[in-house]
Amino acid sequence: MDVKNIKRVYFVGIGGIGMSALARFFAHRGAVVSGYDRTETELTKKLVGEGMSVHYTDDISLLDKETELVVYTPAIPKDQTELNWYRDNGYPVYKRSDVLQWITQAMHAVTVAGTHGKTTISTTIAYLLRETGYGCNAFLGGISVNYNSNYWSSDNDTAVVEADEYDRSFLKLHPDIAVLTAIDPDHLDIYGTALQMEEAFIQYTRNIKPGGTLLVKHGLHRAGELKGPKTVTYSLQNDAADVYAANIMMQHGGYIFDVVGKDWSIEQIHLNIGGMHNVENTVAAVAVTQMLGIDAEKVKVAVAGFKGIWRRFEYLVKTDKMVYIDDYAHHPAELAALIKSAKRLFPDRRCVVAFQPHLFSRTRDLADGFAESLDMADEVLLLDIYPARELPMEGVTSQMIADRMSNPVHTILTKEGLLEYVRVAPLDLFITAGAGDIDKLTGPIKDILNKR
């Protein structure tokens, strides 16, 4: 379908982070946008404030029966009444990934895929394109702190899209520049085996448009099978890569470094967010700006103003006596990068991590990895598993992770127990992590720590 000519769109699951970006895209282009979601959230409230109609009851009488397009997310249950009514009555019903496919086919597309880092890199790229005046249409899986949004538009026919591997949806995209960050095992409930997941990432690189470029992290497993029409590698510090960071210095919870390419360099870049992994993410984003021919000085100025992404190494409290960081980390590699970076930035502080596992299947499949990553902390507080779309699995609880940990200083707590812990425990470096509803505790925790 021609996305530019659609005038009415209905979203089943409009409050999802990826769905809401698409809803904003159509609304910005003058379409009538409405939709359903299970519960009201801050994000759905914002969509209503932007002129969209949203309801929270699965009710056929509330549908837009004049809609030209119905978009749904794979997270919607198969027995959802509204979605089945649209199907039974012959409406054009498509997944979110189908719409992103049309967008990447119609525009000059930069897509970012990988088991971790894709939200930060895609947001950084989109931010840099906007701030340097190049412009883009951004479809993101996180909320940019600078703009408090996961979508923005431009007259420039360029799209920056976070390419989600869940449900294999990223295989529908057709990028001009494809970024690949990692192919670590995840979503094994979808893929079955790590090998099959790797095959999907290999296929992602085969979908690059003729004349396009693959920007891939240096040294990835099966790198020889990851091929675009042109391939460029990036790394944190390995100078065997085509693009890498050099002369990295830590400063005030952030970093100063150079980004070095084959025939270009940008010196003394200031990144004012934490995490060495975010230096590497910035290297990838800066590399994309240079592929697009953006002025290096404009890029340098823009990076200094980047405030990061909500729940990606986000400083919620940062004083001489107390640092509180919140992060979306929900994979062992992400947890390891988070904890390692925090301890390097604040080496004299005792690192306490509160972690909420996300999904029973992920906990079952990656329990050893979670335990190994969490062992890096000085103390670990485990919450119960957040189930999301899954039903409980016998024997799969947070205790699986605790039993595998070498560090004996760990406790399983309720959410109320975590708040009580924060009220009384001596803390100078505290981290909350997870992709579930642990974010609902961050406000109360921040208030408690500020009062202390």
N, C-alpha and C positions, 0 to 999 in steps of 0.2 A: 504494500500500500504506500501511497505518497503521503508521508507524514505532514507535509507542508499544507495539504489541502483538507485535512480532517477538521471538522467543525464541532463535533460532539464526541466526548470520550467518557466511558464509565470504567472505573478501576475497582476490581474486587481485591481488597487488601491495600487500599490507598495509603495507609499509614506506614507501610514498610519503607525502609530507608531508600531502597532503589526505586520502588514504585512512586514515592512522593517526588523524586527528582523528575521522573517522566511526567507526572501530573503537572508539575510546575512548568515543564517545557511546553506542553500543549496549552496551558492557561496563558502563558506569556505570549503565545502566538494567536491568542484571541478565541480559542476554542472554549466551549462550555464543558467544564470538567466537574464530575461528581463521582461518588464512590462509597463503598462500604468498608468498614474495618470492625474488628471484634470489640475493641475498647478505645475510648478517647485517650489521647496522649497529648503532650505538649506539641508534637509535630502535627497531629491532625488539627489541633486548635489553630496552628499557624496557617494551615492550608485553608481552613474556613475563613480566617482573617484575610487571606489573599483572594477571596471570592469564590472558592470552591464549596460545593455542597457535600457534606459527609454525614452518614448515619451509621448507627452501631447495632442495628437489629437486622438479622437475616430475613428480609421481608420483601416479597415480590412487589407489593404495592408501593414501595419506596424507590423502585428502579427508575432510571431514565429510559423509557421505552422508545425514545427517538434517537438514541445514540447510534453513531456510525461505526463505533469500534468499542469492543470490550477487552480490557487488558486484565490479566490475573497473574498472581504470583504462585509458584509451585507449592508454597507453604499452605495454601488454601486447601481444606479437606475436600475429598472427592464428593462428599455428600452435601456440599454447600448449596443451598436452595437457589440463590440468585444466579450463581454461575450455571447451574444445570438448566434453569429456566431460559437463560439466554441461548444456551446450546440447543435446547429442544425447539426453540422458536426461530432458528436459522440466522441468528446474529453473527457477525464476524467476531470470533473469540480467539484471542492470541495471548501467548505468554509475554511477560515483560521482555524476555530475551529476543523475541521476534521483533518487537518494536525497536530495540537497540540495534538489531541487525539492519533494519531499514535505515536507521540514522547513520550507521557506520558506512553503509553503501552510498548514501546520498551526500555525505560530507567527507572532508579530509579528516580521518579519524586517528587519534592516539588512544590506544587501549592498554590497560595495565593489568596483568594477570600474575598469579603466584599465590602460594599457600599463605604467605604473610608479606606485609609491606605494601600491598596494592592500594589500600585506602590512603595511606600517607603519601605515596608517590603520585597517585593520580590527583590528589588534592593539591600537592605542591606544584605539579606541572600546570594545572588549571589556574592556580593562584598566580604563578609567574607569568603565564600568558596574559592574564587580565591586567596585572600590575604594570607590565612592560608596555601595554598598549597594543599588543598583538591581537588579543581577544580570542575567546573560545566559548563554546557551549559545553558546560561541565555537568556530567552525570556521575555523582559520587556516592560512595557507600558510607560516608561519614559527614559530620557537620564541621565545616570550616569555621574556626574561631574568628578569623578576620571578618567574615561576612555573615556568620550565624546561619549558614544555608548549605545544602547539598547540591544546589543547582544555581547556575547563572548563565546568562545568554550573551550573545554577541552577534553583530552583523557579519563577522568573519565566519565563513562556512567551515569552521574547524570544530570538531567534537573531541572532548577528553572523556573517556568512559572507563570506569572501574569494571574489569572483566571478571565476573564471579564464576568460580569453578563448580559451585554447588549446582546439582541437577544438569551438569554439562552445558549450562547456558552459554558459557563463553565461546563455545565452538561455533556459534552462529555469527560471531562478529567478523568483520572484514576490515582490518586496520591498515592504515598507511604506515604508521609506526606502532609496532607491538613491543611492549615491555614485558619481560618475564623475570620475576624476582626469586622464585623458589619453587621446587616441585616436591617438597616433603610430603609424606603421607598424611592425608586428612580426608574427611568425608568418605570413609571406607564403607559406610552404610549405603552410599550411592555407587561407589566404584568397585567394591568387593575386595580388591587387592591394591597394594602400592604400585605394582606393575601396570595395572590398568589405568590408574590415575596418571602415571608418567606418560602413558600412551596418549592420553587426552591432551596433556600439555604439548607433546610433540605435534599433535594434530593442530593445536592452536597456532603454532608457528607456520603451519602449511597454509593458513588462511590469509596471510598477508597479501595485500594487493601487489600486482606486478610493479616493480620499481620501488617497493617499500623497504622498510628496515626493521630488523629485529634487534632490540637492545636487551641483552640478557646478562644476568649476573655471571661474572667470571667464575669458572670452575664448577658449574652445576653438574650434577650426575646426568649422564647420557647427553652431555653437551654436543657431541658430534652429530646427534640426530636432530638437534634443534637448529633449524636452518630457515632463514628468510632469504629473499632476493639479495639482501645485503645484511651482514651481521656485525654488530658492534658490542663489545663486552664492557661491563663496568665493575668496579670493585671499591671497597672501602679504602684500602691502601696498597693493594697488590699492583705494582707497576707493570706486570705482565698484561694487565687489562688495557683496553683502548682508552678508557676514561677512569680516573681514580682520584682520591684525595691525598694531598701531601701537606706536610708541615702543620699537622693538627695540634691545636692547643686548646685546653679547656679554660673557660673564663665565665665566672658568675652563673654556673649551671648551664652554659651553652658552649659554643665552639667557634674558633677562628681557624680557617684552613684554605688551601688552594685546591681548585679543581683543574686537573691536568688532562688534556686530550692529546691526540696524535699530532695535531698541528695548531693547537690553541691552548690557552690556559687563562683562568680567571683567579687572580690572587687576592688573598685577605678577605675571603667571604666570611661574613658574620652570621652564624645561625644561633638564634636566641631561644631554642628549645632543647631539651635534654635528650640524651640517648645517642650512643655512638652509632647505633643502627640508623638513626635519623640523619647522621652525616652521610652514610651510604645512600640512604633514600634521596637526599639532596643531590648527591653526585649524579644519580640516574635522572632526576628532574632537570638539572642543569644541562646534562648531555642532550636531552630532548630540545631544550631551547636553542642549543647550538646547531642541531640538525635543521631547525626551522629558521636559522639565520638571524636570531634576535641579538641585539647589541649587548655585549658582555657587561658594560657598565650598568645598563638598565637592569640586567639580571642580578648583579651584585647588590644594587640598592634594594631590589624587591625582596631578596632572600632575607636581608636584615629586618624587614618588616613582617616577616611571616610569623604568625602566632600559633601555628599548628592546627591540630584537629581535636575536636572534643573527644576526650577519653583516649588519646594517644600520647603517652608520657606527659600528661597534663598536670602542671603544677597547680594544686588547689590551695596549698599553704606553702609559703616559701619565706622563712625568716632566718635570722642568725641561729635561732634555737630549735626551729622545727621545720621540716620539709615533709609535705604530704603530696604524693603523686598518685594519680588515678590512670589506669590503662585498660584497654579492651582486650589485652592478651588472653588468648584462649587455646593456644597451641604450645607444646613444650618449647619449641624454638623461640617463640615470641616471649614466653616467660623468662627464658634464659637471657635473652638480649635485654629485657627490661631490668632484671635484677642486676646483671653484670654492669650495665650502664649506670644505674643508680649508685652502686657501690663504688664505682670508679669516680663518679662526680663528687660523692660525699664519703670518702674513705674512712673518716674517723667516727662515723655514726653507726649505730646498731640498726640493721635493716630488718624490719618486721613486715611481712607480706601476708595480707588477707586475700585468699584466692577462692573464687566460686567456680568450680568446674562447670562446663557447658556441654550438655548432651550425655546421656548414658553411654551411647555407642562410642563417642570420642574418649570418654574416661576409660572404658573397657579396653579399647584398642591402644591407647597411648599412656596408660597408667605408669609404666616404668619411666617414660620420658618426663612426665609431669613430676614424678618423685625426684628424679635426678636434677631437674631445673630448680625445684623448690629447695633442694638441699643447699643451694647457694646462699639462701637467706639465713639470717641469724635466728629468726623465729618465724614459724608459719602458722597461720590461722586458716583452717579449711571450713568453708560453708558447705551445706548440702548441695548436691548436683542440681543445676537448673535444667529442667527437662526440655524446654522449648517445645518442639513438635513431637517428642517421643514419649512413649509409655515407659514406666519403670522396668528395669531388667533385673532378674533375680541375682542377688549377690553383688550387684554393681552399685557401690556407694562411694562417698569420699574416703571411707576407710580403706578402700583399695589403694589409694595413693598413699595414705598415711602408713600403711603396712610396708610399703616399699621404700620409705624414706630412711636414709642413714642418720639424718639429723634428728635427735630425740626431742628437740624443743619444738613440738607441734601439737596443736589442739584442734578438735572439731567443735565448732560453735554454731549456735543459731544466730540469726540476724540480730535479735535482741541481745544475745550474749556478746556479739562483736561490738555493739554500741557501748555496752557496759565496760568491756575491756578497754575501749578507747578513753572512757571517762577516768579510769584509775591507773592504767599502766604507764610507766615512764617511756616516752616515745620521742625520738629526734629524727628518725627517717621511717616513714610509714607509707606503705603502698597497698592500694586496693586494685585487684585485677580480676577480669572475667568478662564474658560476653552476655551474661544473663541479666538479672535485675539487681545486681549489686550496685549499679549506678544510682538506684533509689536511696542508697545509704550514704552516698558521698556528701550530699548537702548536710544531713545531720552530723556526720563525722567532722566535716569542715567547721561547723558551728561549735562543736564540742572542743576541738583543738584550738580554735581562735579564742574561746573563752578561757581555756587553760593558759 
